[in-house]
Amino acid sequence: MSTGSMRAGMTIAVLGATGMVGSRVITEAGARGHRVLALSRKPASEDPNVTLIAADANDPSAVREALAGVASNRAADAVVLTVRTHPVDQEFLIGATRTVLDIAAQLGIRVLVVGGAGALRSPDDHDLLVADNPTYVPAEWKTTAAAGIAQLRACQAHADADWVYLSPPALLEPGERTGRYRRGTDTLLTSADGRSWISAEDLAVAVVDELETPAANVSSRSPTATNPRQREPVNGHCRGRGPKSPPTP
């Protein structure tokens, strides 16, 4: 995909379509007039602009067929990977990520991976990753944070895909859509009281914004941070981009 502004009316594939983030990305993209391919083991939506596709993120054949397009739907212009498991399954997550990156690279499709905040640097100690900072990642969430870092490493190791790794703030939960956020670097952003939070609705805004107008100031394969903002708290998410694919008309 080109790193310039993408055309209106894209076809956006969302893997993990029934999850907290994926479902909101579908809503946001649909509200902006984009067609959405909702990929999930058990997809569900009543939106006429959403095409439901039953597919496992670790099934290369099913993912390829969905992204490449068939008679019933257009090929995807971009794919958003929001897959997560509870409890965390790092092997599944890495496998799904590699599958999507491989297929997207072959098809020339841009990938946006919604990851975790663990790969960001702590705001009070830049030598300490958020994943290792108990202020933001309690012990019971360390395996989840570690899986997110492993997912980022899988993206960085991919030689051919055009990808963006977007990491939400330390706390992500359902809430209100304000449509406001700000970008940062590779350090977690917090509000004045130290809170790092965003609603899933505003994270979806940031996701679709990035798909519509990819940021031009991201160094190849070097994680940077983008930081969505709610009315009060300021939030952070990490992002990296791989080599660019040839522009698509």
HELIX and SHEET records of a PDB file:
HELIX    1   1 MET A   20  ALA A   31  1                                  12    
HELIX    2   2 PRO A   60  ALA A   68  1                                   9    
HELIX    3   3 GLN A   90  LEU A  107  1                                  18    
HELIX    4   4 VAL A  130  ASP A  132  5                                   3    
HELIX    5   5 ALA A  139  TRP A  141  5                                   3    
HELIX    6   6 LYS A  142  ALA A  157  1                                  16    
HELIX    7   7 ALA A  200  GLU A  212  1                                  13    
SHEET    1   A 6 VAL A  50  ALA A  54  0                                        
SHEET    2   A 6 ARG A  35  SER A  40  1                                        
SHEET    3   A 6 THR A  11  LEU A  15  1                                        
SHEET    4   A 6 ALA A  78  LEU A  81  1                                        
SHEET    5   A 6 ARG A 110  VAL A 114  1                                        
SHEET    6   A 6 TRP A 163  LEU A 166  1                                        
SHEET    1   B 2 ARG A 121  SER A 122  0                                        
SHEET    2   B 2 ASP A 125  LEU A 129 -1                                        
SHEET    1   C 2 LEU A 171  GLU A 173  0                                        
SHEET    2   C 2 TRP A 197  SER A 199  1                                        
SHEET    1   D 3 TYR A 181  ARG A 183  0                                        
SHEET    2   D 3 THR A 224  PRO A 228 -1                                        
SHEET    3   D 3 HIS A 237  ARG A 239 -1                                        
END                                                                             
